[in-house]
């Protein structure tokens, strides 16, 4: 998105400026201080103050601000600022590692993501590294991990997961044991086989190893684990093929074991009770989502008062409170209460961080793989647990808790469907404020996960309202400007969901969200499918509001969205870009926006090309955009010149079994193009009649309208009218005219039939040999009789005998107004006819057929009813074509049907009204 650097002040609390995302922040703060105290020389700040300021910034902002002067550059390299490093959101390769190496001499804690980053770690030359944590580790190999641990013999903590480490084996675990004698924490996920040799090597060489997690592994040697006498905390959560009989007979002998996690396993009641009864030092046993245990309704561990069992069937908060405090009435903030208490229990000081980590991991896994029957758990305990864990002092626990909240509310991510009960439970427990607080953190990992949770929860309208009231829109708009793609992506997703609500669109615009979203597209145009889809989706929603649509165009949104439509190959981005362009063309200063989209280089060609996409959603939105754009005369011809006729006919031919949305837009786009008679002829010549007839038989009301509208336009041309007859279109139009739920579809079907049988097609059909002419004549006579019969029935549906009798007996305006009220088709006021079309209806008033006379008068009534969008336009055309004289003749004709006379009188009255209105303008 080549985002223009924007200035930002972020506030941690009232009045305290604590963080900056860009170096230019010094200008703003300087201005403020100058006003208050006079000129301030930033270079004169104490070193400690500068270091404290730098410590509050992300790595990117820290490096940026450090580059402002030599003094700050030196302070920016202070060892205390580089004791920990989180590189998950950055492309971390050997080159970057080498450039960071001079600052990482004292690095103690490192978080990374992916195999490429793992390969680069040794280039940091951080020999004093104590803690290493990685995710997305599927491709990390034994060789890579062995080299890492060989270069970092002071490692005390190694965590890889939560995704599976599929290419790591017991050989790498043995290398860890031999190279890292100071190791006290080892947590690995998804190892295929953790054999006895590997575990025994840990027991032999890592005497300080107190925390072991072999999580989601396929096979773990239970007997060997019984040899690790130093272990205090052990997790085999999600690990299959455990021999629980062996476990229960051996592990209770582990002398130091105080915490055990067997969640998401097939442990049964007997093994669990044996561990609780025989393990002397065990204080906490976590057994969440253990199906066999939960199926045993008679199971109870209540007699083990000194030991805490956490399962789906226990009161978790009460149990935690009993472990931490003397009473159990502590509510749902037991972890927070513990941190603020003065309890000096050494064991509990170790248990709590472990318990938080394991609970956050298991709850996230359970949310990602939902089980039946857990609704009450999530509403009553699970959601509140996640909220409590979000207040942990451990950053990775906070992240997982936020991710868990984002995940457990989702029912169907494809259709943006969430569980409203769960979402509102989070809101009631104060979750929105907590999440927004995390989103304001300087840590980008927390920003990303918090924004994701806010986005998902905001699908619920009540939650979205709460997010807006708590200032969430401003926070998300700020995060959308982040230089971190993951943060910007989740923030854009939040704005996308919030922008669904009409009441939030203006607030998003006021917060600068529109410009931020447009800038996102330019920034990540070639490397971020997720962020681009969310940004385009949010802009599409915003463009459906007239005021916001204008702002999107002003902010450069047209160029950005067309660029996506032309260049991006990801179907989600294409779909949202096309939808946004469709809304831009239909809203705001629609004439201006419509023309702007059409005049953007390559826009129409790109949309035409997208109608050929293999993805239905893309085809649907592209057709919808072309439909809206076709309301502009220049766009209409340009679409045709870009191959739009052929593409849309092909689309209509291929969507017989497609969704009603695609069918409606395909027919609608052809309807829009067919306003031009040149295009109308081309559509008929390209084979567009048959698919439109097929669509006219759709069961969907909206498809009826667009197909009938397209056929009405096509029927204006005699050759197309004949094609409609030959393709069996008369019966389809008759069915629409008589039985469609849509009044508009019935109306336009009647007008199409009237065009077809007002005599012009007869002359065209009779051209040919005498035998062909006789055959066509016979065929047309039958079709004409059927058509006229249903046109008459349609017009009579709007003819109340009593109202017509009153109007015939009196010239009082009230009598005519009553007829107008009964005959009015409100939506018909949106139809805009050309002079040729109006002229044809005027000519039809002289047709020998009384049915066609009544139909023409009825049509002209609809087109001139005061208040109609194009009524003044139609009245002007009729005046210039001499319609009043013809209407007076129709109203006075002795042989004309009553309906034609009354309708003609009403049209004359409408023309007089519009003439007066025009003189007053």
Secondary structure as UniProt FT lines:
FT   STRAND          10..13
FT   TURN            14..15
FT   STRAND          16..19
FT   TURN            23..24
FT   HELIX           25..37
FT   HELIX           42..44
FT   HELIX           47..55
FT   HELIX           59..66
FT   TURN            67..68
FT   HELIX           70..76
FT   HELIX           79..82
FT   STRAND          84..86
FT   TURN            88..89
FT   HELIX           94..100
FT   HELIX           101..103
FT   TURN            105..106
FT   STRAND          109..113
FT   HELIX           115..120
FT   HELIX           121..124
FT   TURN            127..128
FT   STRAND          131..135
FT   TURN            138..139
FT   HELIX           142..151
FT   TURN            153..154
FT   STRAND          157..160
FT   TURN            166..167
FT   HELIX           170..179
FT   TURN            181..182
FT   STRAND          185..189
FT   STRAND          193..194
FT   HELIX           196..205
FT   TURN            207..208
FT   STRAND          211..215
FT   STRAND          219..220
FT   HELIX           222..225
FT   TURN            226..227
FT   TURN            229..230
FT   STRAND          233..235
FT   TURN            237..238
FT   HELIX           244..250
FT   HELIX           251..253
FT   TURN            255..256
FT   STRAND          259..261
FT   TURN            263..264
FT   HELIX           269..278
FT   STRAND          284..286
FT   TURN            288..289
FT   HELIX           291..295
FT   TURN            297..298
FT   TURN            302..303
FT   TURN            305..306
FT   STRAND          308..310
FT   TURN            312..313
FT   HELIX           316..324
FT   TURN            331..332
FT   HELIX           334..340
FT   HELIX           346..368
FT   TURN            372..373
FT   HELIX           375..377
FT   HELIX           378..382
FT   HELIX           383..389
FT   TURN            390..391
FT   HELIX           395..408
FT   STRAND          410..412
FT   TURN            413..416
FT   STRAND          417..418
FT   HELIX           420..428
FT   TURN            429..430
FT   HELIX           431..439
FT   HELIX           444..457
FT   TURN            458..459
FT   HELIX           461..469
FT   TURN            470..471
FT   HELIX           472..479
FT   TURN            480..481
FT   HELIX           485..498
FT   TURN            499..500
FT   HELIX           502..510
FT   TURN            511..512
FT   HELIX           513..523
FT   TURN            524..527
FT   HELIX           529..542
FT   TURN            543..544
FT   HELIX           546..554
FT   TURN            555..556
FT   HELIX           557..567
FT   HELIX           571..586
FT   HELIX           590..599
FT   TURN            601..602
FT   HELIX           603..610
FT   TURN            611..612
FT   HELIX           616..629
FT   TURN            630..631
FT   HELIX           633..641
FT   TURN            642..643
FT   HELIX           644..654
FT   TURN            656..657
FT   HELIX           660..673
FT   TURN            674..675
FT   HELIX           677..685
FT   TURN            686..687
FT   HELIX           688..696
FT   HELIX           701..715
FT   HELIX           718..726
FT   TURN            727..728
FT   HELIX           729..739
FT   HELIX           743..756
FT   HELIX           760..765
FT   HELIX           770..796
FT   TURN            797..798
FT   HELIX           801..809
FT   HELIX           813..823
FT   HELIX           826..830
FT   HELIX           835..844
FT   TURN            845..846
FT   HELIX           850..864
FT   TURN            866..867
FT   TURN            869..870
FT   HELIX           871..880
FT   TURN            881..882
FT   HELIX           883..892
FT   HELIX           898..920
//
